[in-house]
Amino acid sequence: MLRVVLLLLLPVLSCVVLTSYAQTCSSHIFSNNKVYATCRDLPQLTSYLHWSYDQATGELDIAFRHGGITSTDSWVAWAINPNNVLDPAMIGAQALVAIPQSSGSTRAYTSSIANTRTQLQEGNISYPVSGLSATYQNNEVTIFATLTLPNGTTSLVHLWQDGALSTSIPQQHYQNPSHLSSKETLDLISGQSQASSGGNSRQRRRNTHGVLNALSWGILMPTGAIIARYLKVFKSADPAWFYLHITCQASAYIVGVAGFGTGIKLGSDSVGVEYHTHRALGVVLFCLGTLQVFALFLRLNKDHKHRFYWNVYHHAVGYVTIIISIINVFEGFDTLENYVGDRYNNWKHAYIGIIGALGGIAVFLEAYTWIIVLKRKQSESESNVPHGTNGVNGYGSRPQHV
């Protein structure tokens, strides 16, 4: 009988539990008895947003609650991205920051976030703010403020974070999935939200873009140059070195064009996010790589009177392309830091190891091939000495025929 009762009560209990969970924010009573028109249980980091919005005046009155703060060596922030960019939402965000103090009070201030290296320095933000304050009670930080939004605003991209302090200075937030996903588009009128549905897809495209370009411009292109410069010294490698060189450089160009295409797509999908140097160098590389492809079709015979000028053109463009390629790979690593934080250092160090190994191989082959060339010239010089001289270079005099 007891089992039957429990089975009958289980759906009811489940509904009660789910209902109480859904009403977490709406059942909260603020110590100052402040009441807000709408609230939302945020999907990450045990956080809640309460707000009242007057669309006519643009005044947004908010209370942001963030639980799980067990010490005063932490910071909490809630921010709006004025560009309505969800990925990355952090760049350009206008933040309200709260730092619990050991004295029991809570410091609250505004901070404009320009890049991921920010330490949340205090400064003005692009929204008028009034009534900014914060509290810290029962392991929960609450930020109160009233912001004036631009006329006609009905939705916004907002994000929320926490992190540790080091000598009272905010450090980078944690890089786990919950922190990386603590952002969404919020409809201020209906209270509905939309998470970043394309974030993982864009991150995959970023990874693909980085791998394609590091492999093509950053590895295959220098390898092809090493093959052409050093293997052709060995007579036994002719003409195999030429076909290896062409294969390597053609593969680098094809893969590089694919990487260039993913970069263009990423740029179009990231409105408001600009990496001018990385983009400009990418365009230059694409143009130089295309010139090298034309050089293949315009290749002159070795005995052609203009072959010297073709060599100068081919070598100059090739070496400039390699130098810019390596520079731009590192530019790409620096932009990647905005999305994966310190993890980019592992990829950066791996590439440094690869390019360092290629550089070491080049230095060794440079010295070794010079020794071969010098010995070959010396041997050819000795073979061209007339054998009729008296003991010159170790050769005896030839007998004279009468």
Secondary structure, 3 states (H helix, E strand, C coil): CHHHHHHHHHHHHHHHHHHHHHCCCCCCCCCCCCCCCEEEECCCCCEEEEEEEECCCCEEEEEEEECCCCCCCEEEEEEEECCCCCCCCCCCCEEEEEEECCCCCEEEEEEECCCCCCCCCCCCCCCCEEEEEEEEECCEEEEEEEEECCCCCCEEEEEEEEEEEECCEECCCCCCHHHHCCEEEEECCCCCEECCCCHHHHHHHHHHHHHHHHHHHHHHHHHHHHHHHHHHHCHHHCCHHHHHHHHHHHHHHHHHHHHHHHHHHHHHHCCCCCCHHHHHHHHHHHHHHHHHHHHHHCCCCCCCCCHHHHHHHHHHHHHHHHHHHHHHHHHHHHHHHHHHHHHHHHHHHHHHHHHHHHHHHHHHHHHHHHHHHHHHHHHHHHHCCCCCCCCHHHCCCCCCCC
